[in-house]
Amino acid sequence: MTVGGIILCGGKSSRMGRAKALLPVGEELMLQRVVRIVGSVLSPVVVVAAPEQELPDLPGRVIVVRDEREHLGPLAGLRIGLEALQDKADAGYCSSCDVPLLKVEFIEAVISRLGDYDVVTPQEGRFYHPLAAVYRTSLVPIAAQLVAEDRLRLMFLLDAVRTLAVDVDDLRAVDPALESLRNVNTPEEYSAVLEMLETDGS
């Protein structure tokens, strides 16, 4: 089974107040860091951006695709990403662009559970993490139908296919603090992550 990466970066970043993909994280920008982490274990990597969104320099092997319309949400972006991978991989690990503490061991642990399922997603109580999940590329027609019906929540897709929900506690063996699920949505969260990275030197 071949698995590529899908990184969604076309959101509004309204709580941050500026584009999260372009935030400095050490010597990289946020999107560059997440692309590097995902690309170290998966190939190819697809970045899904908004129609006119400014992107930082990315490695030449990265495939950049654009949302057909702005602000349709992550399901529409996932559909475009899966479509770009369709003839290149059996599945795609989907990530947001704002998880600078993402660990390759976490990605591999989620993918390893795919088996005969269509989707594997971490679950925390009643909350799912569909932007830290792996999806079969064969789901493109179902995702496209949901978008066409204006059913834009990722949960509509998870409910329509064979989905395995993995309790986040089962992923702590590879990521004890579940840092891979730590999104950076506000200036305060961004500052806290920078402080963490500075402290541990990563």
N, C-alpha and C positions, 0 to 999 in steps of 0.2 A: 504494500500500500504506500502510495506517495502522498505526502502532505505538504501543501504550501502554506504561506502566511497571508492573512488579510488584515490590514491596519486601517481603521476608519478614522479620518481626521477632519471631516467636514462639518462638525457641529458648530454651534454659535459661540461657544466659550463665554456665554453671557455672565456667569458668576465670576469668572476670572477677570473679565474686563479687557482682555487682549487675547490674541490667538495662542492657544495652548501649544500648538505644533511648533511654534517659533520661540518658546521660552528657553533660555539658556539653562543647561544642566551640565555643569562642569565645562569641558571643552566642546561639547556638542549642544545642539538644540534638541528639544524634547522628542520631536518626530525622528530625528536622526538616531537618537539613542534607542528608541523602541524598534526602529527598523534594524539596527545593528544586532540587538538581542534576538529578535525573531529570526533574522537572516542567518544567524550563526548556527541554527539547527534546522531551518526549513527553507525550501526553495521550490519555485520562485516566491518572492514576496510582492504582494499587490498592495498599493496604497490607494485608497478611495478618498478623493478630495472633492470639495464643493466646486461648482463650475468655474469661478474666477479666483479661487483661493490661492494665495501665495504659499509656495512650498520652499523649504530649504534645499540645498544641494543634496541629492541622494545618489547612491551607487548606481551605475549604469544598468545593472541587471534588474533593478527594481522596476516593476510595471506600475505606471501611474494611470489611473482611470478617474473619470469625473462623474459625479452625480448628474443625472439627467435634469433634475430640478432641485433647487435648494430646499433644505429643511424638511425633507420627507422623513428623515429619521434613520435609525440604524438598520432596520430591515431592508429598506431600499438600497442602502450602501452595501449591506451584506450580499444582496442579490447581484449587484454589479461586480463585487469582488469574486464571488463564486463563479460568475459567468466568465470572468477573465482567467480563472484557473481551470475552467471546465475541461479543456483538452490537454492540460499539463499535470493535473494531480487528481487523486481520488477524493481528497478532502482538503479543507482549509481551516487552520486555527485562526479564529477571528479575535482581534484585540482592538481596544481603543488606543489612541495615540498618547494618552495621558497617564501611563503606568510606568514611570521611570524605574521602579523597583522590581519589575518583572524578571522572573528567574527562568532560565531555560529548563531547569528540572521540573518546574511547574507545568510548562508547556508540554513537555514530554509525558508527564504523569496523566494529564488530561487526555492526550492523544492515545495513550496506551490502553485506555478503557473503551475505545470506540467499538471494537468487535463487530457485531452485526447491527449496531445502532446507526441511526442517521445523524444524531447529535449527541454530544456529551457536554453537559454544562455543570459547573459547580453550583451547589445550592447551600444557602446559609439560612436555616430556619425556613421561613416561607418565601425568602427572597432568592431569586436566581441571578446568576452572573453570565448572561448570554454574550457578553463581550469579553469573555475569557473562556471561550468554548470552541469545540471543533465541529464542523459541519461537512457532510458529504457534498461534493459538487453536483451530484445528481438531484439536489434539492432546488436547483435553479427554477424549473417550471412551477413548483409549488410556491416558492418565494415570489416569483413574478406575478402569479395569480393573486396572491394576497395583496401585493402592492397595487395591482390593477383594481382590486375591490376596495381600495383605501383602508385596508385592515393592516395598519402600519406598525403595530406593536410586535416585537420579536416573540412574545409569548404566543401569538397566533400560530407562528411557525412551529414552536416547540410542542404545542398542543396537537398539531396536525400530523406529526411524524413520530418515528420511534426515537424517543428521547430518553437518555439515561441521565438522571440527576445524581451527582456525586456530592455527598456531604463534605463541606469544606474541611471538616476535621480529618477526613481521610487523605487530605492533601498536605497536612501539616508535617508529614514525614519529610517532604522535600522543601517545604516553605513554612517553617514553624510559626512565624508571625503573619502568614498570609499576605506578605508584602506585595505579591503579584496582583492582588486584588485592590491595592490602594490607589484609587484614582486621585488626581490632583485637579480639583474643581475650583478652588478659591485661592486668593493670594496667601492666606494663612496656611493652607495645606501645602502650597508650593514652597513657602519658606521652611516649613517643618521638614519636608523631604530634602531640600537642599542641605539643611543642618544635619540630617541623618547621613547623607552621602559624604559630607565633609568629615563627619566624625569617624565613619568606618573606612574612608579613603577610597570608595568605589566610584 
